Amino acid sequence: MASSSLNCHNSHSLNGCSNPNSTPTKKPKLSFISDSEIESEFSHHDQIIARINNGSFGSCPQSVISAQQKFQLQFLRQPDNFYFNTLKPSILHSRSIIKSLVNAHSVDEISLVDNATTAAAIVLQNCAWGFDGGIFNKGDVAVMLHYAYGAVKKSVQAYVTRAGGEVIEVQLPFPVGSKEEIVSEFRKALEKGKENGKKRVRLAVIDHVTSMPSVVIPVKELVKICREEGVDQVFVDAAHGIGCVDVDVRDIGADFYTSNLHKWFFCPPSVAFLYCRKRGEEGNMGDLHLHHPVVSHEYGNGLAVESAWIGTRDYSAQLVVPAVLEFINRFEGGIEGIKRRNHEKVVEMGEMLVKAWGTSLGSLPEMCASMIMVGLPACLEISSESDTLKLRTHLRDHFQVEVPIYFRAPIDGEVSSITGYARISHQVYNKDDDYYRFRDAVNQLVSDGITCASLSN
Ligand SMILES: Cc1ncc(COP(=O)(O)O)c(C=O)c1O
């Protein structure tokens, strides 16, 4: 992580900072947030639910919600004043904080958009224009992981396939034993894409942390391979990026990198950043003409400015980044400390669960961040996607546990293997009891002889 980011983690003096290129200054922290203060920050959570699924929708503390509401009221009180005097500088301020946190070269490289889905549409639309404009040849290739997020796969289909591109999926093993397995499958897909030099790989879409099953992908290595193999553009989908894994966009080296801020960075929905690497000697965007798919007054003024006004709507989620920074800096080590403790705790709880159930983890601890895949007992007979939904619903309705489940089809010849994995997460509001509740719920199902076939739809 870059030193500028570290300064930012320890900073409490960002509010009111208007210079987008200034580095946040250090200020010593006297006392850290207490357990009861954390409880109070998340007191709006449904207290009867063991919430071990931060991965789907993230979480937002009370102090950030209050900051958001202030912005919403400010707009409703005097919208014209808010529009002319507050909105643009506040979005710029948020972008400048993100720029420092992720070590971007310039604030112009950082756009704020609604979510990772929107960011993917921006990048893939640009790729489609490459085919439509004759820059790419029909049949040129886009490579993505087999475990790419479903909505992003649909976007690849909608933009790239429809424009004449061919899509090649990187087959990934699961359970996964080492990052070399991923690197080797990725190389195979690129070779296939190039077809002995007959075609070109125009775009690689690489997840930083796959959603289901959840695994941390060695993005830096894969981006490097893309460069060596002449892939035109690399887009990293890090919907679970900032606050979950190390994000240093210069070090990772992709052309585009998006991370939601509403998953692991405590923003309310909906906000993500999209980093677009500057090209050319003058650091301009070179031949890149990225546009927001929603066109409004700022069309043609650069993606970051276009994205800052896509018509009348609620922009408050984009404005609370300074409040989030204040929140995370109440924790020892700021966002780095939160990330490290979440990782340690989710591994500890994952290991506790597999020991209790006699199963195994879906990946090595070093290949997970704040989420880990935990094998479920084979006797639950999870044998389809619909079984995973039935089990998840049953755990919610009967045991007040919220956790997503993954179905892994058995490989030919496998008997009594683990076919279901739970994706557990850890965030600052979690307690060990949340995981004990899950452990006991599954033990209860097992001792009652329940299988997925016996659960209602
Ligand atoms: C890898 C990945 N990409 C994209 C998304 C989409 O995120 P959003 O719904 O916030 O756009 C998700 C959501 O979980 C995801 O896990």
The ligand as a Tripos MOL2 file, in Angstrom:
@<TRIPOS>MOLECULE
LIG
   16    16     1     0     0
SMALL
NO_CHARGES

@<TRIPOS>ATOM
      1 C1        -17.5510   -9.6260   -8.3100 C.3       1 LIG1
      2 C2        -18.7670   -8.7450   -8.3480 C.ar      1 LIG1
      3 N1        -18.9400   -7.9090   -9.3840 N.ar      1 LIG1
      4 C3        -19.9890   -7.0670   -9.4620 C.ar      1 LIG1
      5 C4        -20.9390   -7.0440   -8.4570 C.ar      1 LIG1
      6 C5        -22.0880   -6.1070   -8.5820 C.3       1 LIG1
      7 O1        -22.0740   -5.1590   -7.5520 O.3       1 LIG1
      8 P1        -23.2530   -4.0950   -7.4940 P.3       1 LIG1
      9 O2        -24.5270   -4.8770   -7.3690 O.co2     1 LIG1
     10 O3        -22.9820   -3.2620   -6.3110 O.co2     1 LIG1
     11 O4        -23.2180   -3.3510   -8.7780 O.co2     1 LIG1
     12 C6        -20.8190   -7.9110   -7.3620 C.ar      1 LIG1
     13 C7        -21.8180   -7.9170   -6.2890 C.2       1 LIG1
     14 O5        -21.7570   -8.6430   -5.3340 O.2       1 LIG1
     15 C8        -19.7000   -8.7760   -7.3080 C.ar      1 LIG1
     16 O6        -19.5180   -9.6070   -6.2750 O.3       1 LIG1
@<TRIPOS>BOND
     1     1     2 1
     2     2     3 ar
     3     2    15 ar
     4     3     4 ar
     5     4     5 ar
     6     5     6 1
     7     5    12 ar
     8     6     7 1
     9     7     8 1
    10     8     9 2
    11     8    10 1
    12     8    11 1
    13    12    13 1
    14    12    15 ar
    15    13    14 2
    16    15    16 1
@<TRIPOS>SUBSTRUCTURE
     1 LIG1         1 GROUP 0 **** ****
